[in-house]
């Protein structure tokens, strides 16, 4: 797996032609996937100049809807307010799911007691005005040690997804936690505090699996740990989710390399790079349906009003 401790922006250059510029920003969760694919694409396309950065899903959409970037990486579907922002600026977009992720709740390696939490216990820990301060407030047999909490900032799609799936309302969270848009900061925080807890994308856990413990989640069907299998089949609920790229339609008309980059992103070859980053490729049919929508330049969102947890194939098929 690739090292995810990487700089905020990377420019891959083997030519300086303006028509080869491809500007990507957005989710730190999707960042490693796009970075890996951009590296491979640049090798085969020497005129490409791909800039990949991350400012969070929400921060990325602000730039994307202002026409400043060609692609926005997103760890959640676009919000209605962001659709309106794009519309106001005349930006049409193509929505493309690219991988599965499981938002992973982690604790320090020294924590051997918190192996599984119910969704209700997670909610009590993270909800606004939570009265949970110590681990013993979750379960009385656990130590009376203060829980040190780390999580994504408010511009993060992971933040939005977790709060909706666990707390029941997007953006609803206690305020006394340590936020960061950089998942590497969250990883380091949990690694450095024996009674810490945090959450972030599965790939960042996989990268540090020998230094962190992932908590299994009980959604009413027993404890299920995040793995490639449980994320892919949806049994790691409610924290399994699709990841996306959003492509600016007007940018495709004057940049043939951008068209080829998206095609490469959806190609069978790219699935190997997605898996290498620690995320889970979608079913082959999902990429075929997404490519069909892309080639037909179908704009708008299928996912922003979809029921949480509904299957990607169901949504792409229009079921």
C-alpha positions in Angstrom: 0.0 0.0 0.0 1.2 3.5 -0.7 2.4 5.8 2.0 -0.4 8.2 2.8 1.8 10.6 4.8 2.0 12.9 1.7 2.2 16.6 1.0 -1.0 18.7 0.7 -0.4 19.2 -3.0 1.6 17.4 -5.6 2.2 18.5 -9.2 3.0 15.7 -11.7 4.8 17.3 -14.6 6.4 16.0 -17.8 5.3 18.8 -20.0 4.1 22.4 -19.5 1.3 22.6 -22.1 -1.6 24.5 -20.7 -4.1 22.2 -22.5 -2.7 19.4 -20.4 -3.5 21.0 -17.0 -5.8 19.0 -14.8 -6.7 20.6 -11.5 -8.1 18.4 -8.7 -9.0 19.3 -5.1 -11.4 18.2 -2.4 -11.6 15.2 -0.1 -8.5 14.0 1.8 -10.1 10.6 1.9 -10.3 10.3 -1.9 -6.9 12.1 -2.3 -4.8 9.0 -2.2 -6.8 7.3 -4.9 -6.7 10.3 -7.3 -3.0 10.8 -6.5 -2.2 7.2 -7.4 -4.2 7.3 -10.6 -2.7 10.6 -11.5 0.8 9.2 -11.1 0.1 6.3 -13.4 -1.7 8.5 -16.0 1.2 11.0 -16.2 3.6 8.2 -17.0 1.5 7.2 -20.1 0.6 10.8 -21.0 3.7 12.9 -21.0 1.8 16.1 -21.9 -0.3 15.8 -18.7 0.2 18.2 -15.8 -2.0 16.9 -13.0 -2.3 18.9 -9.8 -3.8 17.0 -6.9 -4.6 18.7 -3.5 -7.0 18.4 -0.6 -9.0 21.0 1.2 -11.9 18.8 2.3 -15.0 17.8 0.4 -16.8 21.0 1.2 -13.8 23.3 0.7 -13.2 21.6 -2.6 -16.8 22.1 -3.8 -16.4 25.9 -3.1 -13.5 25.9 -5.6 -15.1 23.5 -8.0 -18.4 25.5 -8.2 -16.4 28.6 -8.7 -14.8 27.1 -11.8 -11.3 27.0 -10.2 -10.9 23.2 -10.5 -11.7 20.5 -13.1 -12.4 17.7 -10.6 -13.6 17.6 -7.0 -12.8 14.5 -4.9 -15.7 13.9 -2.6 -16.3 11.5 0.3 -20.0 12.1 0.3 -22.6 13.1 -2.4 -22.9 16.8 -3.3 -25.2 18.7 -1.1 -28.2 20.6 -2.4 -26.7 23.9 -1.4 -23.6 23.0 -3.4 -25.7 22.1 -6.4 -27.3 25.6 -6.1 -23.8 27.2 -5.8 -22.7 25.4 -9.0 -25.9 26.4 -10.8 -25.5 30.1 -9.9 -22.0 30.0 -11.4 -23.1 28.1 -14.5 -21.1 25.0 -13.6 -22.5 21.7 -14.7 -21.0 18.5 -13.3 -20.9 14.8 -13.9 -21.1 12.7 -10.8 -18.9 9.5 -10.8 -18.7 7.0 -7.9 -15.2 5.5 -7.9 -14.7 3.3 -4.8 -16.1 2.0 -1.5 -14.8 3.2 1.9 -15.7 2.4 5.5 -15.4 5.2 7.9 -13.2 3.6 10.6 -13.4 4.3 14.3 -10.1 3.7 15.9 -8.4 3.7 19.3 -4.9 3.6 20.5 -3.0 0.3 20.2 -2.8 0.1 24.0 -6.6 0.2 24.3 -7.6 -3.5 24.5 -11.0 -3.1 26.1 -13.0 -1.1 23.5 -13.2 -3.8 20.8 -16.8 -3.1 19.8 -19.3 -0.3 20.1 -22.9 -0.1 19.3 -24.2 2.7 17.1 -26.1 4.0 20.1 -22.9 4.1 22.2 -21.1 6.0 19.4 -23.9 8.4 19.2 -23.7 9.1 23.0 -20.0 9.7 22.7 -20.1 12.1 19.7 -23.5 13.9 19.9 -23.8 17.6 20.8 -23.8 18.3 24.5 -22.6 14.7 25.2 -22.3 13.9 28.9 -19.7 11.2 28.1 -16.3 12.3 29.3 -14.7 9.1 30.6 -14.6 5.6 29.1 -16.4 4.4 32.2 -19.3 6.7 31.1 -19.8 4.4 28.1 -19.6 1.1 30.0 -19.0 1.1 33.8 -16.5 -1.7 33.6 -14.2 0.3 31.4 -11.5 2.6 33.0 -12.3 6.0 34.4 -9.9 7.6 31.9 -10.9 10.7 29.8 -11.6 10.0 26.2 -9.5 12.2 23.9 -11.4 12.7 20.7 -10.0 13.3 17.2 -12.1 13.8 14.0 -12.4 15.6 10.7 -13.2 19.2 10.5 -16.5 20.6 9.2 -15.3 20.9 5.6 -14.8 17.2 5.5 -17.2 14.8 3.7 -16.3 12.2 6.3 -17.5 14.5 9.0 -20.8 15.0 7.2 -21.3 11.3 6.6 -20.3 10.2 10.1 -22.6 12.7 11.8 -25.5 11.8 9.7 -25.0 8.1 10.0 -24.2 8.0 13.7 -25.7 11.1 15.3 -28.6 11.3 12.9 -28.1 14.9 11.7 -25.4 16.2 9.4 -23.0 18.4 11.2 -24.3 17.6 14.7 -21.3 16.9 16.9 -19.8 17.8 20.3 -17.4 20.7 20.2 -14.7 19.5 22.5 -12.8 17.3 20.1 -9.7 18.0 18.1 -10.6 18.6 14.4 -8.3 18.5 11.3 -8.9 18.3 7.6 -5.7 16.3 7.4 -6.3 12.6 8.2 -2.6 12.1 8.9 -3.0 14.6 11.8 -5.9 12.5 13.2 -3.9 9.3 12.9 -0.9 10.8 14.8 -3.3 12.2 17.5 -4.8 8.8 18.3 -1.4 7.1 18.1 0.0 9.5 20.6 -2.7 9.2 23.3 -3.5 5.9 25.0 -7.2 6.7 25.7 -7.9 8.5 22.4 -10.6 7.8 19.8 -10.9 9.1 16.3 -12.5 8.3 12.9 -11.4 8.7 9.3 -11.2 6.7 6.0 -10.4 3.0 6.0 -7.1 3.5 4.0 -5.6 5.6 6.7 -6.3 2.9 9.2 -4.9 0.2 7.0 -1.7 2.2 6.6 -1.3 2.2 10.4 -3.0 -1.0 11.3 0.0 -2.2 13.4 -0.3 1.0 15.5 -4.0 1.4 15.8 -7.0 -0.7 16.8 -10.2 -0.5 14.7 -13.4 -0.8 16.6 -16.1 -3.2 15.4 -19.5 -1.6 15.0 -22.8 -3.2 16.2 -25.7 -1.9 14.1 -28.1 -4.4 15.7 -26.8 -7.5 13.9 -23.7 -8.1 16.0 -20.2 -6.7 16.0 -18.7 -6.2 12.5 -15.2 -5.0 11.9 -14.2 -2.9 8.9 -12.6 -5.1 6.2 -12.6 -5.1 2.4 -15.3 -7.8 2.5 -17.6 -6.1 5.0 -17.2 -2.7 3.4 -17.9 -4.2 -0.1 -21.0 -6.2 1.0 -22.4 -3.4 3.2 -22.4 -5.4 6.4 -20.1 -2.9 8.0 -23.1 -0.6 8.6 -23.9 2.2 8.8 -20.4 3.4 8.0 -19.8 1.8 4.5 -20.1 4.5 1.8 -19.2 5.2 -1.8 -16.5 7.8 -2.7 -16.8 10.1 -5.7 -15.2 12.4 -8.2 -17.2 15.3 -9.7 -16.1 16.5 -13.2 -16.8 19.9 -14.6 -18.5 19.4 -17.9 -17.3 22.6 -19.6 -13.7 21.7 -18.9 -14.0 18.5 -20.9 -14.7 20.5 -24.1 -11.3 22.2 -24.2 -9.1 19.6 -22.5 -8.9 16.2 -24.2 -6.5 14.9 -21.6 -9.1 15.5 -18.9 -11.4 13.3 -20.8 -8.7 10.6 -21.1 -7.9 11.0 -17.4 -11.5 10.3 -16.4 -11.7 7.3 -18.7 -8.5 6.0 -17.2 -9.9 6.5 -13.7 -12.9 4.2 -14.7 -10.8 1.6 -16.5 -10.1 -1.9 -15.3 -6.4 -1.1 -14.9 -7.2 1.7 -12.4 -8.9 -0.7 -10.1 -5.6 -2.2 -9.1 -4.4 1.3 -8.0 -7.6 1.9 -6.0 -7.0 -1.4 -4.1 -3.4 -0.5 -3.6 -4.4 2.6 -1.6 -6.5 0.5 0.8 -9.9 1.3 -0.5 -12.4 -1.2 -2.1 -13.1 -1.1 -5.9 -16.8 -1.0 -6.9 -18.4 -3.9 -8.8 -17.4 -3.9 -12.5 -20.9 -3.0 -13.5 -20.8 0.2 -11.5 -17.7 1.4 -13.4 -19.4 0.5 -16.7 -22.6 2.4 -15.8 -20.5 5.4 -14.6 -18.5 5.4 -17.8 -21.7 5.3 -19.8 -23.0 8.3 -18.0 -19.7 10.1 -18.5 -19.5 9.4 -22.2 -23.1 10.7 -22.6 -22.2 13.7 -20.5 -25.1 13.1 -18.1 -25.0 15.9 -15.6 -26.6 16.2 -12.1 -26.6 14.0 -9.1 -28.2 10.6 -8.5 -26.8 10.3 -5.0 -27.5 13.5 -3.2 -31.1 12.5 -2.4 -30.5 8.7 -2.2 -31.3 6.9 1.0 -28.3 6.4 3.3 -26.9 2.9 2.8 -28.7 2.3 -0.5 -26.5 0.2 -2.9 -24.4 2.0 -5.6 -25.7 -0.3 -8.3 -29.3 0.2 -7.3 -28.8 4.0 -7.6 -26.9 3.8 -10.9 -29.5 1.5 -12.4 -32.2 4.0 -11.3 -33.9 1.4 -9.1 
